[in-house]
């Protein structure tokens, strides 16, 4: 019944460029800042 392992095995693997972006500290920092900014704006709008 549980097909979790089969579904994980069929999932696409990340490309070389995607792995490079995931390891890049500047990209991680930018994503953190942009996500935090969006959450801050939402909090300010609703309070």
BELNORMO-V312023 format. One record per backbone hydrogen bond with DSSP energy under -1.0 kcal/mol. CO is the residue of the C=O (numbers start at 0). NH is the residue of the N-H. E is the energy in kcal/mol with one decimal. If there is no record, write none. Layout:
co=<CO CO>
nh=<NH NH>
e=<E E>
This chain:
co=<2 3 4 5 14 15 16 17 18 19 23 24 25 26 27 28 29 30 31 32 33 34 35 36 37 38 39 40 41>
nh=<6 7 8 9 18 19 20 21 22 23 27 28 29 30 31 32 33 34 35 36 37 38 39 40 41 42 43 44 45>
e=<-2.3 -2.4 -2.1 -1.3 -2.2 -2.1 -2.3 -2.1 -1.5 -1.0 -2.1 -2.7 -2.6 -2.5 -2.2 -2.7 -2.7 -2.4 -2.6 -2.6 -2.0 -2.3 -2.5 -2.5 -2.3 -2.3 -2.4 -2.2 -1.7>
